[in-house]
Amino acid sequence: MVNQIYEKIRGEFEQKRREAQKAAQQRKKEIYAAIPALAEIDRKINLTATEYSIRIINGEDVKNEMEEELSRLSDQKDNCLKQNGLSREDFLPVYSCELCKDTGILDGEFCKCFKSRVIQENFKSSNIGNNLDYQSFEKFDLKFYPDQKEGRYPLTPYENMKRNYAVCRKFADKFDDAKKSLLLIGGTGLGKTYLSTCIAKQLLTEGKSVIYISAVDFFKRIEKSRFEQNDGEIKMFENCDLLIIDDLGTEAPSAYTIAVFSDILDKRWRCERKLIISSNNRLTEFEKLYGQRVFSRLAGSFECLLFYGKDIRVQKFMNGES
C-alpha cells in the first residue's frame, strides 16, 4: 500500500514536470514567432558558443574573445526582451512547486509538497470518511464520564477514561516506539471509536498509512479475496503502518477468514506493525470466537483498555448536543 501510494504520487510529479516543460517550449515558440529578432539573437548565441568551443578544443586561445562576444549578444537579448515587455523568466517552466521544480525532492529529502500529497492520499485511502472532520485529541471531553465508582471497577469512569486517553495519546505521539498494539474493550458509545480515529488522524497528518475498517467489512474482504484469487487487499492489511479494526465480534467469520486473520496478526507482529482493535466483547470470549491462536496473540501483544460508563451518544442526545 505504502509503495503504491508513493509510486502513484511520483508519477503525478513526473507528469506535472513534463507538462510544465512542454508549456515552456510552446511559449518559447510563440515568442519567437512574434519576435523574429529575438529568435535570431538566440540562434547567434548558440552558433557562437559552438564555434568558439570547437576552436578552444583545437588549441586556440580565444576564451576571452568568446566571453566578450557572448556577453555582447546577451546584452542584445536583454534589450530586445525589455523592449517587448519580457524577461528571461518568461522562457522558464512554471512549476507548481518552485522549491523542488516538481521533482518532489529537495536537498536529498522529500519536498514538503510531496509530503503533503502523501498525506492527502493516505487520508483518502484510510477508509475513515468524515469522522476526521470533528474528532481530535484536542476536542476530547471527559465531562461525559462520571467521577463516581461503578460496580466492581476500581477506578471511576472519569479516572479510567483519563488513563485511556493518556495511553492513546502516547501511542500516537510515540507510535514508532510503541511496543504493543491496542485492544479497546467496552460497550457502545463509550469513546472507543473516537479515540481510534484521533490516533488515525494524527498519524495520517504525519504521513503514516492507516486503514480503518469495520470487522464486518474486514472479514468480507478476506472472503472476497479468496474467491477472486487476489491477495492485494490482504497485502494492504499486512503492510499499512496502522490497521484499525472496529467492532470485532460483530461479523460472522468462517474457518478460512479466521485463519487469514490469524496470519495477518502474526505477520504484523513479526514486522512490528501496530493494530488497534475495538470490540464490545469481553477478552475471554475471543478464544471461543477465533480459537486459541488468535486469543493468544491478542492477549500477549496487545495492551487492553477497558471502557465503561454511560453511553455518550445518549447523553448528548438527552442534552440536545450534536
C-alpha positions in Angstrom: 0.0 0.0 0.0 2.7 2.5 1.0 4.8 1.8 -2.1 1.7 2.0 -4.3 0.9 5.5 -2.9 4.5 6.7 -3.3 4.7 5.4 -6.9 1.4 6.9 -7.8 2.5 10.3 -6.5 5.9 10.1 -8.2 4.0 9.5 -11.4 1.9 12.6 -10.8 5.0 14.7 -10.2 6.8 13.4 -13.3 3.7 14.3 -15.3 3.4 17.8 -13.9 7.1 18.4 -14.6 6.8 17.2 -18.2 3.7 19.4 -18.7 5.5 22.5 -17.3 8.5 21.9 -19.6 6.2 21.3 -22.6 4.3 24.5 -21.9 7.6 26.4 -21.6 8.7 25.1 -25.0 5.4 26.1 -26.6 5.7 29.6 -25.0 9.2 29.9 -26.5 7.9 29.0 -30.0 5.1 31.6 -29.7 7.6 34.3 -28.5 10.0 33.6 -31.4 7.1 33.7 -33.9 6.1 37.1 -32.5 9.6 38.5 -32.2 11.8 37.1 -35.0 14.7 39.3 -33.9 14.9 37.6 -30.6 14.9 34.2 -32.3 17.8 35.4 -34.4 19.8 36.6 -31.4 19.4 33.2 -29.7 20.5 31.5 -32.9 23.6 33.6 -32.9 24.3 32.9 -29.3 24.1 29.1 -29.8 26.2 29.3 -33.0 28.9 31.5 -31.4 29.2 29.2 -28.4 29.6 26.2 -30.6 32.1 27.8 -32.9 34.3 29.1 -30.1 34.1 25.8 -28.2 35.5 24.0 -31.2 38.3 26.5 -31.6 39.2 26.1 -27.9 39.3 22.3 -28.2 41.6 22.8 -31.2 44.0 24.7 -29.0 43.2 28.3 -29.9 43.4 30.9 -27.1 40.1 32.5 -27.7 38.3 32.1 -24.3 38.3 35.8 -23.5 37.2 36.6 -27.0 34.3 34.1 -26.8 33.2 35.5 -23.4 33.2 39.1 -24.8 31.2 38.1 -27.8 28.6 36.1 -25.8 28.3 39.0 -23.3 27.6 41.4 -26.2 24.9 39.1 -27.6 23.4 38.5 -24.1 23.1 42.3 -23.7 21.4 42.5 -27.1 18.9 39.8 -26.0 18.2 41.6 -22.7 17.5 44.8 -24.6 15.2 43.0 -27.0 13.3 41.4 -24.2 12.9 44.7 -22.4 11.6 46.5 -25.5 8.9 43.8 -25.8 8.0 43.7 -22.1 9.6 40.4 -21.5 12.3 38.8 -19.3 14.3 35.6 -19.3 11.9 34.2 -16.8 9.2 34.1 -19.5 11.1 31.2 -21.1 11.3 29.1 -17.9 8.9 26.3 -17.0 6.3 27.3 -14.4 6.3 24.6 -11.8 3.6 24.1 -9.2 6.4 23.9 -6.6 9.3 26.3 -7.3 11.3 24.7 -4.4 11.8 21.3 -5.9 10.8 22.1 -9.5 8.1 19.4 -9.3 10.7 16.7 -8.7 9.4 16.0 -5.2 12.9 16.1 -3.9 14.7 18.9 -2.1 18.2 18.7 -0.6 18.1 14.9 -0.8 14.8 14.5 1.0 11.1 14.6 0.0 9.9 18.1 -0.5 7.0 19.4 1.6 4.8 19.4 -1.5 5.4 15.7 -1.9 4.8 15.0 1.7 1.6 17.0 1.5 0.3 14.8 -1.4 1.3 11.6 0.5 -0.8 12.8 3.5 -3.8 13.7 1.2 -3.6 10.2 -0.4 -3.3 8.5 2.9 -6.4 10.3 4.2 -8.2 9.3 1.0 -7.3 5.6 1.3 -7.8 5.4 5.1 -11.5 4.5 4.8 -12.4 6.7 7.7 -14.5 9.2 5.8 -16.0 12.3 7.6 -15.2 11.1 11.1 -11.9 13.0 11.0 -13.7 16.4 10.4 -14.8 16.7 14.1 -12.7 14.3 16.1 -9.3 15.0 17.6 -7.5 14.7 20.8 -7.9 18.4 21.5 -11.7 18.1 21.3 -11.9 15.0 23.5 -14.1 15.9 26.5 -14.0 14.0 29.8 -17.2 15.6 31.2 -19.3 12.7 30.0 -17.5 10.3 32.3 -18.8 10.4 36.0 -16.3 10.6 38.8 -18.2 8.1 41.0 -17.3 4.4 41.1 -19.5 1.9 39.4 -19.9 -1.7 40.3 -16.7 -3.8 40.6 -14.4 -1.4 38.8 -11.5 0.0 40.9 -11.5 3.3 39.0 -14.3 5.8 38.4 -15.3 6.1 34.7 -13.6 9.5 34.7 -10.3 8.2 36.2 -10.4 5.2 33.8 -11.1 7.3 30.7 -8.4 9.8 31.7 -6.0 6.9 31.7 -7.3 5.5 28.4 -6.9 8.9 26.8 -3.3 9.2 28.1 -2.4 5.7 26.7 -3.9 6.5 23.3 -2.2 9.9 23.1 1.1 8.4 24.0 0.5 5.6 21.4 0.0 8.3 18.7 2.9 10.5 19.9 5.4 7.7 20.2 4.0 5.5 17.5 7.3 4.3 16.1 8.5 3.2 19.5 5.2 1.6 20.7 5.9 -1.9 22.0 2.3 -3.2 21.9 -0.9 -2.7 19.8 -4.1 -1.6 21.4 -7.2 -3.6 22.2 -10.2 -1.4 23.2 -12.9 -3.3 25.1 -16.3 -1.9 26.2 -19.9 -1.2 25.3 -21.1 1.1 22.5 -20.9 4.9 22.8 -18.0 5.0 25.3 -15.3 6.5 23.2 -13.5 3.6 21.6 -14.1 4.7 18.0 -13.5 8.3 18.9 -10.0 7.6 20.3 -9.2 5.3 17.5 -9.9 8.0 14.9 -8.0 10.5 17.0 -4.9 8.3 16.7 -5.6 7.7 13.0 -5.9 11.4 12.3 -2.6 12.3 14.0 -0.7 9.5 12.2 -2.2 10.4 8.8 -1.2 14.0 9.3 2.3 12.7 9.9 2.3 10.8 6.6 1.7 7.3 8.0 -0.5 4.9 6.1 -3.6 3.9 8.1 -6.5 1.6 7.2 -9.7 1.9 9.3 -12.2 -0.8 8.6 -15.2 -2.4 10.4 -14.8 -6.1 11.3 -17.8 -7.0 9.1 -16.2 -5.4 6.1 -12.7 -6.7 7.0 -13.9 -10.3 7.0 -16.0 -9.8 3.9 -12.9 -8.5 2.0 -10.9 -11.5 3.2 -13.6 -13.9 1.9 -13.9 -11.9 -1.4 -10.1 -12.1 -2.0 -10.3 -15.9 -1.7 -12.8 -16.3 -4.5 -11.3 -13.6 -6.7 -7.8 -15.1 -6.1 -6.5 -11.7 -5.5 -4.4 -11.0 -2.3 -3.9 -7.3 -3.0 -6.2 -6.2 -0.1 -4.7 -8.8 2.2 -1.2 -7.3 1.5 -2.6 -3.9 2.3 -3.9 -5.1 5.6 -0.5 -6.7 6.3 1.7 -3.7 5.3 0.0 -0.5 6.2 1.6 1.4 9.2 -1.5 1.1 11.3 -4.5 -1.2 10.8 -7.7 -0.4 12.8 -10.4 -3.0 13.0 -13.6 -1.7 14.6 -16.3 -3.8 16.4 -14.5 -7.1 16.3 -17.0 -9.8 17.1 -19.9 -8.4 15.1 -19.0 -10.4 12.0 -19.7 -14.0 11.0 -16.3 -15.5 10.5 -15.5 -18.7 8.7 -12.6 -21.1 9.4 -10.9 -19.6 6.3 -11.3 -15.9 7.4 -10.2 -16.7 10.9 -7.1 -18.4 9.6 -6.2 -15.4 7.4 -7.0 -13.0 10.3 -4.6 -15.0 12.4 -1.9 -14.8 9.7 -2.3 -11.1 9.4 -1.9 -10.7 13.2 1.2 -12.8 13.1 2.8 -11.0 10.1 2.1 -7.6 11.5 3.5 -8.7 14.9 6.7 -10.1 13.3 7.2 -6.8 11.3 6.4 -4.7 14.4 3.4 -3.1 12.7 0.7 -2.0 15.1 -3.0 -2.6 15.2 -5.9 -1.1 17.1 -8.9 -3.4 17.6 -12.1 -2.4 19.3 -14.8 -4.7 20.5 -17.9 -4.9 22.6 -16.9 -8.5 23.6 -15.1 -9.5 26.7 -11.5 -10.6 26.2 -12.3 -14.1 27.4 -14.9 -14.5 24.6 -12.2 -14.2 21.8 -10.9 -17.7 22.3 -14.3 -19.2 21.7 -14.9 -16.9 18.7 -11.5 -17.2 17.0 -9.5 -20.0 18.6 -6.5 -20.3 20.9 -4.0 -18.9 18.3 -5.8 -15.6 17.8 -6.7 -15.3 21.5 -3.0 -15.9 22.5 -1.9 -13.1 20.1 -4.5 -10.7 21.4 -3.6 -11.4 25.0 0.1 -11.3 24.5 0.9 -8.5 22.1 -1.9 -6.0 22.8 -2.4 -3.6 25.7 -6.1 -3.9 26.7 -8.0 -0.8 27.6 -11.4 -1.2 29.3 -14.2 1.4 28.5 -17.2 1.7 30.9 -19.7 4.3 31.9 -22.8 5.8 30.3 -23.3 5.9 26.5 -22.0 9.3 25.4 -24.3 9.5 22.4 -27.3 9.0 24.6 -26.1 11.7 27.0 -25.5 14.2 24.1 -29.0 13.4 22.7 -30.6 14.0 26.1 -28.7 17.3 26.5 -29.6 18.4 22.9 -26.0 18.3 21.8 -25.0 17.2 18.3 
